[in-house]
């Protein structure tokens, strides 16, 4: 799936009093229980509806709770965005400072990790709670550039009364999400915010362009890490005499392999480390440390075969958190949870909705509205089946026999995979198909 940020949503024209009045009228219509009038941009109108369902106070939002300093520092150290922070600053801080704006970078939870730019505007931002450690997710402060970009996975500009909370109406913000270029996982958001009177129409395009630049740098850094790891691992693998082994980076991406087909990315259990381990896709293994990765030797206790590992007994597809889909696998090599890319979440949702299975053409229609796109479907399903060993079967594509499937959907259909444009998901969001059923256990599971 292509996770390049989409074109920023059109914004309301200018920062005039008339614009603010019109936006305020649209917001009041939404608060009164009416669906937003057609003049409201769909991204904004849908966000208002989500926030209304949360019961957020439209005047004050939720009580502010800052992260403790040690937790904030931990998130900064472990965030993949720390590596590209200089690139984001170089592209945005000087522009933001000159325009009386600030640049904000958050993690995937909407927590502000870094803030830079105009000193006076930073003081004004403190008054509305836009400070390091604060949460700017929609459930905390309603419709805003950061939180709405996290939910939709798209660049968005939120101007004046498009903000749900009244105290933010004097502000404008342009935000763009940053994704892991390897698997589409959402890493966080970069945002430029400031007084509404100083808004410039080009800001949203600039923020989206700098976000794409940051993603490109992340991709280059990943390739460099894999190449360094491969250079270290290749001589070690050559000395193993044909034994099955693989070198992976800390995230499970394969750098080198011997004695077996390349496994792609490995889903690693929590607290993964050295010693005797059991890996979902490989079975019993011995793990040794490498610089920036691991050397994994497959145990040769018995001939390799499909019965090497105990079977998977259940999976839970959790779509309750907008923009944060996960899959939890039970049985086999133990319980483990894996975040899902947007495309893989759509595919697993389609299979959970159709327990009898789907052909490649049917899945292509579910996902793209075009049954001819079978090549894309087969490629994605191949990657997904390698990652989720023992979970999926094919001919037709379906969850494997004996696997109990639980689909944990949002309470409201409108919150289902909000960034997805797959026809099956769009129809479910409109409640045209009714609630998505859980799959009953099969006999003997």
C-alpha positions in Angstrom: 0.0 0.0 0.0 1.3 3.5 -0.8 1.5 5.5 2.4 2.6 8.7 0.9 0.6 11.5 2.5 -2.3 12.5 0.3 -3.0 16.0 -0.9 -3.9 18.3 2.0 -7.6 18.9 2.5 -8.9 22.2 1.1 -9.2 24.7 3.8 -11.6 27.6 4.5 -10.6 30.7 2.6 -8.5 33.3 4.5 -8.6 34.4 8.1 -11.3 37.0 7.7 -14.2 37.6 10.2 -16.6 36.3 7.6 -14.8 33.1 7.3 -14.7 32.6 11.1 -18.4 33.4 11.3 -19.3 30.8 8.6 -17.1 28.2 10.3 -18.6 28.9 13.7 -22.1 28.5 12.2 -21.2 25.1 10.8 -19.7 24.0 14.1 -22.8 25.1 16.0 -25.0 23.1 13.6 -22.9 20.1 14.3 -23.2 20.6 18.1 -26.9 20.9 17.8 -27.1 17.4 16.5 -27.4 18.1 12.8 -25.0 16.5 10.4 -22.5 19.1 9.2 -23.9 21.0 6.2 -22.3 20.3 2.8 -20.1 23.4 3.1 -18.1 21.7 5.9 -15.1 19.8 4.5 -15.7 16.1 4.9 -12.6 15.6 7.0 -13.7 18.2 9.4 -17.4 17.2 9.5 -16.5 13.5 10.1 -14.1 14.6 12.9 -16.9 16.6 14.6 -19.1 13.6 14.5 -16.4 11.4 16.1 -15.8 13.9 18.8 -19.5 14.4 19.6 -19.8 10.6 20.1 -17.0 10.9 22.7 -19.0 13.4 24.7 -16.1 16.0 24.8 -16.8 19.4 26.3 -16.9 21.8 23.3 -15.8 24.7 25.4 -12.9 23.2 27.4 -12.0 19.7 26.0 -10.7 17.1 28.4 -8.6 17.9 31.5 -5.0 18.3 30.5 -2.7 15.6 31.8 1.0 16.1 30.9 3.4 13.1 30.7 5.9 12.9 33.5 9.3 14.2 32.5 10.9 10.7 32.6 8.2 9.2 30.4 8.5 12.1 27.9 12.3 11.6 27.7 11.8 7.9 27.2 9.3 8.5 24.3 11.8 11.0 22.7 14.7 8.5 22.9 12.7 5.6 21.5 10.8 7.5 18.8 11.9 6.7 15.2 11.1 10.3 14.4 14.1 11.4 16.5 16.4 10.4 13.6 14.6 12.8 11.2 14.0 15.6 13.6 16.9 17.7 12.1 15.2 17.3 8.6 11.8 18.4 10.0 13.4 21.4 11.7 15.4 22.5 8.7 12.3 22.4 6.5 9.8 24.1 8.8 11.2 25.9 11.9 12.6 29.0 10.0 9.4 29.4 8.1 7.2 28.9 11.1 9.2 31.4 13.1 9.0 34.0 10.4 5.2 33.5 10.1 4.7 33.7 13.9 4.0 29.9 14.1 5.6 27.0 15.8 6.5 23.5 14.7 5.2 20.5 16.7 6.2 16.9 16.4 4.1 14.2 18.2 4.2 10.4 18.5 1.4 8.1 17.3 -0.6 8.7 20.5 -0.7 12.4 19.8 1.7 13.3 22.6 3.8 16.3 21.9 7.5 15.3 21.9 9.2 18.3 20.4 8.2 22.0 19.9 10.1 24.7 18.2 9.6 28.1 16.5 8.5 31.6 17.5 9.2 32.3 21.2 6.1 34.5 21.7 3.8 31.9 20.0 5.3 29.2 22.2 4.1 31.1 25.3 0.6 31.5 23.7 0.6 27.7 23.0 1.3 27.0 26.7 -2.0 28.8 27.5 -4.0 26.3 25.3 -2.0 23.3 26.5 0.0 22.8 23.3 3.2 22.0 25.2 5.7 19.1 25.4 4.0 16.0 27.0 0.4 17.1 26.3 -2.0 15.0 24.3 -3.5 16.4 21.1 -5.4 13.3 20.1 -9.0 13.9 19.1 -10.3 12.3 22.3 -8.4 14.9 24.4 -8.9 18.2 22.5 -11.4 17.4 19.7 -10.9 18.3 16.1 -7.4 19.7 15.5 -4.7 19.2 12.9 -2.6 16.7 14.9 -5.4 14.5 16.2 -7.4 14.5 13.0 -4.3 13.7 10.9 -3.6 10.7 13.3 -7.1 9.4 12.8 -7.4 9.9 9.0 -3.7 9.2 8.1 -3.9 12.3 5.8 -2.6 15.8 5.8 -5.2 18.2 7.1 -5.5 21.9 7.9 -7.8 23.0 10.7 -8.7 26.7 10.7 -10.3 28.8 13.4 -13.8 27.5 14.3 -13.1 24.2 12.5 -11.5 23.3 15.8 -14.0 21.6 18.0 -13.0 23.2 21.3 -13.9 26.9 21.4 -10.7 28.1 23.1 -8.8 27.0 20.0 -10.7 29.1 17.5 -8.1 31.8 17.4 -5.6 29.2 16.1 -4.9 27.5 12.8 -2.8 24.4 12.2 -1.6 22.3 9.3 -0.4 18.8 10.0 0.8 15.7 8.1 1.3 12.2 9.4 4.6 10.4 9.2 4.5 6.6 8.4 7.2 4.0 8.6 8.0 3.5 4.9 8.6 -0.2 5.5 5.2 -1.2 6.6 3.0 1.9 6.7 2.8 2.0 10.5 1.9 5.4 11.8 4.8 7.0 13.7 3.5 10.4 14.5 2.6 13.8 13.1 4.4 17.0 12.2 2.4 20.2 12.6 2.7 23.9 12.1 0.4 26.0 14.3 -0.1 29.6 15.1 -2.6 32.5 15.4 -5.4 32.2 12.8 -4.8 35.8 11.6 -1.3 34.8 10.3 -2.5 31.8 8.2 -0.9 31.3 4.8 -2.5 28.9 2.2 0.8 27.4 1.3 1.6 26.2 4.8 -0.3 22.9 4.5 1.5 22.0 1.2 4.9 22.8 2.8 4.1 20.6 5.9 3.0 17.7 3.7 6.2 18.0 1.5 8.5 18.0 4.6 6.7 15.0 6.0 7.3 13.1 2.8 11.0 14.1 3.0 11.2 12.8 6.5 9.7 9.4 5.3 12.3 9.2 2.5 15.1 9.7 5.0 13.6 7.0 7.2 13.6 4.6 4.2 17.3 5.5 3.4 18.3 4.9 7.0 16.6 1.5 7.1 18.4 0.4 3.9 21.7 1.5 5.3 21.1 -0.4 8.5 20.2 -3.6 6.6 23.3 -3.3 4.5 25.6 -2.9 7.5 23.9 -5.8 9.2 24.2 -8.0 6.1 28.0 -7.2 5.9 28.4 -8.4 9.4 26.1 -11.5 9.2 27.1 -12.9 5.8 30.5 -14.3 6.9 28.8 -15.9 10.0 26.1 -17.5 7.9 28.7 -18.9 5.5 30.3 -20.8 8.4 27.1 -22.6 9.5 27.5 -25.4 6.9 24.0 -25.3 5.5 22.1 -25.0 8.8 19.0 -22.9 8.7 19.6 -19.4 10.0 18.6 -15.8 9.4 19.9 -12.4 10.4 17.3 -9.8 11.2 17.3 -6.2 12.4 15.7 -5.1 15.7 12.3 -4.8 14.0 12.4 -8.3 12.4 13.4 -7.3 8.9 15.6 -9.8 7.1 19.1 -8.9 6.2 20.6 -12.3 5.3 19.6 -15.9 5.3 21.0 -19.4 4.7 19.5 -22.9 4.3 15.9 -21.6 3.9 13.8 -19.2 1.8 13.9 -15.6 3.0 11.1 -15.1 5.5 10.5 -11.4 4.9 9.7 -9.6 8.1 9.4 -11.7 11.3 6.8 -11.0 13.9 8.9 -11.0 17.1 7.3 -11.8 20.5 7.4 -9.2 23.3 10.6 -9.1 25.4 12.5 -10.7 22.5 16.2 -11.4 23.3 19.0 -13.9 23.3 18.8 -17.6 24.2 16.2 -20.3 23.3 13.1 -18.8 21.8 10.1 -19.7 19.8 9.3 -17.4 16.9 5.8 -17.5 15.4 7.0 -18.0 11.8 10.0 -20.3 12.5 9.3 -22.4 15.7 12.1 -23.2 18.2 15.2 -21.1 17.7 18.5 -20.0 19.3 19.0 -16.3 19.2 22.4 -14.5 19.3 23.1 -10.8 19.3 24.4 -8.9 16.3 25.1 -5.2 15.9 21.7 -3.6 15.4 20.1 -7.0 15.1 19.9 -10.8 15.8 21.3 -14.0 14.4 18.6 -16.7 14.6 19.5 -20.4 14.2 16.5 -22.7 13.8 16.7 -25.8 16.0 17.1 -29.0 14.1 15.5 -31.4 16.6 13.2 -32.8 13.9 12.9 -32.5 10.1 11.4 -29.2 9.1 7.7 -29.4 8.2 4.3 -27.8 8.7 3.9 -29.6 12.0 7.0 -28.0 13.6 5.0 -25.6 15.7 1.8 -26.1 17.7 -1.2 -24.8 15.8 -2.7 -21.3 16.2 -6.0 -21.6 18.0 -7.4 -18.0 17.8 -6.9 -14.5 16.6 -8.4 -11.2 17.7 -8.5 -8.4 15.1 -8.8 -5.2 17.1 -10.0 -2.2 15.1 -11.4 -0.2 18.1 -8.6 2.5 18.1 -8.8 4.7 15.0 -5.5 4.5 13.2 -4.1 1.8 15.5 -5.3 -1.7 14.3 -3.7 -4.7 15.8 -3.9 -8.5 15.6 -3.4 -10.8 18.6 -2.6 -14.4 17.9 -3.2 -17.1 20.5 -1.7 -20.6 20.7 1.1 -22.0 18.5 4.2 -20.2 19.8 2.3 -18.3 22.5 0.2 -15.1 22.6 1.7 -12.2 20.6 0.3 -9.0 19.3 1.3 -7.2 16.1 0.4 -3.8 14.8 -1.1 -3.8 11.3 -0.5 -1.7 8.3 -3.7 0.0 6.9 -3.8 -2.3 3.9 -3.3 -5.5 6.0 -6.0 -4.3 8.4 -8.4 -4.0 5.5 -7.5 -7.4 4.2 -8.0 -9.1 7.5 -11.2 -7.3 8.1 -12.5 -8.5 4.7 -11.6 -12.1 5.6 -13.2 -11.8 9.1 -16.4 -10.5 7.5 -16.4 -13.4 5.0 -15.6 -16.5 7.0 -16.1 -18.8 3.9 -13.2 -17.1 2.2 -12.6 -14.8 -0.7 -10.9 -15.3 -4.1 -8.2 -12.8 -5.2 -10.8 -11.1 -7.5 -13.3 -10.9 -4.7 -10.8 -9.3 -2.3 -9.7 -6.9 -5.1 -13.4 -5.8 -5.4 -13.6 -5.5 -1.6 -10.5 -3.4 -1.3 -10.3 -1.5 -4.6 -13.7 -1.8 -6.2 -11.8 -3.4 -9.1 -11.8 -7.2 -9.3 -9.0 -7.1 -11.9 -6.4 -6.0 -9.4 -5.5 -9.6 -8.4 -1.8 -9.2 -8.7 -1.7 -6.6 -5.9 -3.9 -8.8 -3.7 -1.8 -11.9 -4.2 1.4 -10.0 -3.5 0.0 -8.5 -0.2 -1.6 -11.8 0.8 1.8 -13.6 0.3 3.5 -11.2 2.6 0.7 -11.4 5.1 0.8 -15.2 5.2 4.5 -15.3 5.7 4.2 -12.9 8.6 1.2 -14.7 10.1 2.4 -18.3 9.9 -0.4 -20.7 10.7 -3.1 -18.0 10.7 -4.2 -17.8 7.0 -4.9 -20.3 4.3 -5.6 -19.9 0.6 -7.7 -21.2 -2.3 -9.8 -19.3 -1.3 -8.0 -16.8 1.0 -9.4 -17.3 4.5 -8.5 -17.8 8.2 -7.1 -21.3 8.7 -9.3 -24.2 9.8 -9.6 -24.4 13.6 -8.7 -20.8 14.2 -11.3 -18.9 16.2 -11.6 -15.3 14.9 -12.8 -12.4 17.0 -13.5 -9.1 15.3 -13.3 -6.2 17.8 -15.0 -3.3 16.0 -15.6 0.2 17.2 -18.8 0.9 19.1 -19.9 3.2 16.2 -19.6 2.1 12.6 -18.4 5.5 11.6 -15.1 5.0 13.5 -14.1 1.8 11.6 -10.7 2.2 9.9 -11.4 5.9 9.2 -8.5 6.3 6.8 -9.7 3.5 4.6 -11.3 4.0 1.2 -11.9 0.3 0.6 -15.5 -0.1 -0.7 -16.2 -2.9 1.9 -15.0 -0.6 4.8 -16.8 2.5 3.5 -20.1 0.6 3.3 -19.7 -0.7 6.8 -18.9 2.8 8.1 -22.2 4.0 6.7 -23.8 1.1 8.5 -25.1 -0.3 5.2 -24.1 -3.8 6.1 -25.0 -3.6 9.8 -22.5 -4.6 12.5 -19.7 -6.9 11.6 -20.2 -10.4 13.0 -17.6 -12.3 15.0 -16.8 -15.6 13.6 -18.1 -18.6 15.7 -15.6 -21.2 16.8 -15.3 -24.2 14.5 -16.0 -27.7 16.0 -13.0 -29.0 17.8 -11.2 -25.6 18.1 
